Amino acid sequence: MNRYIFLIPILISLSACYPYIEKTIPEIEVTVKDSEGKLVDLAYVVVTMTVKEGKTIKNYKTQYTKNGKAYFDVNRSFALNMGLERKYTWSLCVSKQGYKKQYYSISDKSIFDIHLESLEDPKVNQKCQNNTLRIR
């Protein structure tokens, strides 16, 4: 009976704080084409990960397309559950000079076939945001 008394505080502490693996960025494959269906090289692709855990923190991962394709590997990390619920959301932005910038929300879909629309002025560059922000 006495040795079970020590198990109660240990079980309570483990139920409140435990490590787990979380997916910080899903696996994403992007194919970028123009309005005619040709692959667009050197399009700027930005994946934005937003973490809401008390504060809102945004992290950006950028890449240029090579032969019209960009690929982001899945990222996982260990986290410690300490009572705050973490909510991850992901979004995708694709831009290239002379084309209209496009945004997509990412849920479970990880393969994107994006068709960029041409702008009237080919010198206009609508670039995606790619810096880390902290919003209090």
C-alpha contacts under 8 A as a table, 3 or more apart, distances in Angstrom:
res1	aa1	res2	aa2	distance
1	M	4	Y	5.45
1	M	5	I	6.91
2	N	5	I	5.39
2	N	6	F	7.43
3	R	6	F	5.71
3	R	7	L	7.12
4	Y	7	L	5.11
4	Y	8	I	6.90
5	I	8	I	5.72
5	I	9	P	7.81
6	F	9	P	6.14
6	F	10	I	6.81
7	L	10	I	5.13
7	L	11	L	6.04
8	I	11	L	5.25
8	I	12	I	6.24
9	P	12	I	5.07
9	P	13	S	6.13
10	I	13	S	5.22
10	I	14	L	6.17
11	L	14	L	5.12
11	L	15	S	6.15
12	I	15	S	5.28
12	I	16	A	6.57
13	S	16	A	5.39
13	S	17	C	6.37
14	L	17	C	5.36
14	L	18	Y	5.89
15	S	18	Y	6.72
16	A	81	N	7.34
16	A	82	M	6.48
16	A	83	G	6.80
17	C	80	L	6.55
17	C	81	N	5.20
17	C	82	M	5.09
17	C	83	G	7.39
18	Y	80	L	5.63
18	Y	81	N	5.43
18	Y	82	M	7.49
19	P	78	F	6.64
19	P	79	A	5.57
19	P	80	L	4.38
19	P	81	N	6.17
20	Y	78	F	5.67
20	Y	79	A	5.52
20	Y	80	L	6.37
20	Y	81	N	7.42
21	I	76	R	6.57
21	I	77	S	5.60
21	I	78	F	4.58
21	I	79	A	6.16
22	E	76	R	5.53
22	E	77	S	5.62
22	E	78	F	6.35
22	E	79	A	6.84
23	K	26	P	6.55
23	K	74	V	7.35
23	K	75	N	5.94
23	K	76	R	4.40
23	K	77	S	6.63
24	T	49	M	7.44
24	T	74	V	7.68
24	T	75	N	5.41
24	T	76	R	5.43
24	T	77	S	6.86
24	T	88	Y	7.24
25	I	49	M	6.92
25	I	73	D	7.73
25	I	74	V	5.43
25	I	75	N	5.00
25	I	76	R	7.12
25	I	90	W	7.50
26	P	72	F	7.88
26	P	73	D	7.14
26	P	74	V	4.69
26	P	75	N	6.63
26	P	110	S	7.21
27	E	71	Y	7.78
27	E	72	F	5.71
27	E	73	D	4.93
27	E	74	V	4.25
27	E	75	N	7.76
27	E	110	S	6.08
28	I	71	Y	5.84
28	I	72	F	5.07
28	I	73	D	6.75
28	I	74	V	7.56
28	I	110	S	4.52
28	I	111	I	5.95
28	I	112	F	7.74
29	E	69	K	7.38
29	E	70	A	6.01
29	E	71	Y	4.62
29	E	72	F	6.45
29	E	110	S	6.08
29	E	111	I	4.81
29	E	112	F	6.22
30	V	69	K	5.59
30	V	70	A	5.09
30	V	71	Y	6.24
30	V	111	I	6.00
30	V	112	F	4.79
30	V	113	D	6.14
30	V	114	I	7.28
31	T	39	L	7.60
31	T	68	G	5.60
31	T	69	K	4.58
31	T	70	A	6.60
31	T	112	F	6.13
31	T	113	D	4.88
31	T	114	I	6.03
32	V	39	L	5.91
32	V	40	V	5.64
32	V	41	D	7.99
32	V	43	A	7.48
32	V	65	T	7.66
32	V	68	G	5.10
32	V	69	K	6.30
32	V	113	D	6.19
32	V	114	I	4.83
32	V	115	H	6.01
32	V	116	L	7.14
33	K	36	E	7.59
33	K	37	G	5.28
33	K	38	K	5.20
33	K	39	L	4.35
33	K	40	V	5.16
33	K	68	G	6.67
33	K	113	D	7.60
33	K	114	I	6.06
33	K	115	H	4.80
33	K	116	L	6.18
34	D	37	G	5.32
34	D	38	K	5.55
34	D	39	L	6.51
34	D	40	V	6.24
34	D	115	H	5.23
34	D	116	L	4.87
34	D	117	E	6.48
34	D	118	S	7.53
35	S	38	K	7.57
35	S	115	H	5.90
35	S	116	L	6.07
35	S	117	E	5.77
35	S	118	S	7.22
37	G	115	H	7.38
39	L	67	N	6.47
39	L	68	G	4.59
40	V	43	A	6.39
40	V	65	T	7.50
40	V	67	N	6.82
40	V	68	G	4.67
41	D	64	Y	7.85
41	D	65	T	5.52
41	D	66	K	5.52
41	D	67	N	5.13
41	D	68	G	4.82
41	D	69	K	7.81
42	L	64	Y	5.00
42	L	65	T	4.73
42	L	66	K	6.09
42	L	67	N	7.81
42	L	68	G	7.34
42	L	96	K	7.54
43	A	64	Y	5.38
43	A	65	T	5.23
43	A	68	G	7.52
43	A	94	V	6.79
43	A	95	S	5.84
43	A	96	K	4.92
44	Y	62	T	7.33
44	Y	63	Q	6.14
44	Y	64	Y	4.72
44	Y	65	T	6.67
44	Y	94	V	5.64
44	Y	95	S	5.15
44	Y	96	K	5.99
44	Y	127	K	7.72
44	Y	128	C	7.54
45	V	62	T	5.74
45	V	63	Q	5.29
45	V	64	Y	5.88
45	V	65	T	7.16
45	V	70	A	7.44
45	V	92	L	7.17
45	V	93	C	5.78
45	V	94	V	4.61
45	V	95	S	6.65
45	V	128	C	7.79
46	V	60	Y	6.55
46	V	61	K	5.71
46	V	62	T	4.48
46	V	63	Q	6.54
46	V	92	L	5.75
46	V	93	C	5.14
46	V	94	V	6.50
46	V	128	C	6.82
46	V	129	Q	7.73
46	V	130	N	6.81
47	V	60	Y	5.73
47	V	61	K	5.21
47	V	62	T	6.40
47	V	90	W	6.87
47	V	91	S	5.78
47	V	92	L	4.67
47	V	93	C	6.56
48	T	58	K	6.63
48	T	59	N	5.80
48	T	60	Y	4.66
48	T	61	K	6.57
48	T	90	W	5.50
48	T	91	S	5.18
48	T	92	L	6.30
49	M	58	K	5.64
49	M	59	N	5.22
49	M	60	Y	6.31
49	M	88	Y	6.81
49	M	89	T	5.90
49	M	90	W	4.67
49	M	91	S	6.80
50	T	56	T	6.83
50	T	57	I	5.74
50	T	58	K	4.50
50	T	59	N	6.53
50	T	87	K	7.96
50	T	88	Y	5.67
50	T	89	T	5.22
50	T	90	W	6.24
51	V	55	K	7.94
51	V	56	T	5.73
51	V	57	I	5.27
51	V	58	K	6.41
51	V	86	R	6.61
51	V	87	K	5.70
51	V	88	Y	4.83
51	V	89	T	6.78
52	K	55	K	5.79
52	K	56	T	4.62
52	K	57	I	6.60
52	K	86	R	5.71
52	K	87	K	5.18
52	K	88	Y	6.66
53	E	56	T	6.50
53	E	84	L	6.45
53	E	85	E	6.31
53	E	86	R	4.95
53	E	87	K	6.84
54	G	84	L	7.46
55	K	134	R	7.69
55	K	135	I	6.72
55	K	136	R	5.93
56	T	134	R	6.43
56	T	135	I	5.63
56	T	136	R	7.01
57	I	132	T	7.74
57	I	133	L	6.38
57	I	134	R	5.19
57	I	135	I	6.70
58	K	132	T	5.73
58	K	133	L	5.64
58	K	134	R	6.82
59	N	131	N	7.48
59	N	132	T	5.35
59	N	133	L	7.49
60	Y	130	N	5.68
60	Y	131	N	6.56
60	Y	132	T	6.54
61	K	130	N	7.58
62	T	130	N	7.22
63	Q	70	A	6.84
64	Y	70	A	6.73
65	T	68	G	5.18
65	T	69	K	4.89
65	T	70	A	4.80
66	K	69	K	5.37
66	K	70	A	6.56
81	N	84	L	6.94
81	N	85	E	7.83
89	T	106	I	7.43
89	T	107	S	7.69
90	W	105	S	6.30
90	W	106	I	5.27
90	W	107	S	7.21
91	S	103	Y	7.10
91	S	104	Y	5.62
91	S	105	S	4.39
91	S	106	I	5.28
92	L	103	Y	5.61
92	L	104	Y	4.97
92	L	105	S	6.22
92	L	106	I	6.93
93	C	101	K	7.12
93	C	102	Q	5.62
93	C	103	Y	4.50
93	C	104	Y	6.40
93	C	128	C	6.11
94	V	101	K	5.81
94	V	102	Q	5.37
94	V	103	Y	6.65
94	V	128	C	6.87
95	S	99	Y	6.77
95	S	100	K	6.74
95	S	101	K	4.56
95	S	102	Q	6.63
95	S	125	N	7.91
95	S	126	Q	6.35
95	S	127	K	5.65
95	S	128	C	6.23
96	K	99	Y	5.50
96	K	100	K	7.49
96	K	101	K	7.15
96	K	125	N	6.55
96	K	126	Q	7.01
96	K	127	K	7.00
97	Q	122	P	6.71
97	Q	123	K	6.43
97	Q	124	V	5.92
97	Q	125	N	4.25
97	Q	126	Q	6.65
97	Q	127	K	7.79
98	G	118	S	6.03
98	G	119	L	5.47
98	G	120	E	7.76
98	G	121	D	6.46
98	G	122	P	3.85
98	G	123	K	5.64
98	G	124	V	5.42
98	G	125	N	6.07
99	Y	116	L	6.10
99	Y	117	E	5.53
99	Y	118	S	4.40
99	Y	119	L	5.16
99	Y	122	P	7.28
99	Y	124	V	7.80
99	Y	125	N	7.45
99	Y	126	Q	7.56
100	K	116	L	6.38
100	K	117	E	5.50
100	K	118	S	6.19
100	K	119	L	6.06
100	K	126	Q	6.71
101	K	116	L	7.62
101	K	126	Q	5.75
101	K	127	K	7.01
101	K	128	C	7.28
102	Q	116	L	7.52
106	I	109	K	6.31
106	I	110	S	7.27
107	S	110	S	7.84
109	K	112	F	7.70
118	S	122	P	7.65
119	L	122	P	6.10
119	L	124	V	7.62
121	D	124	V	5.84
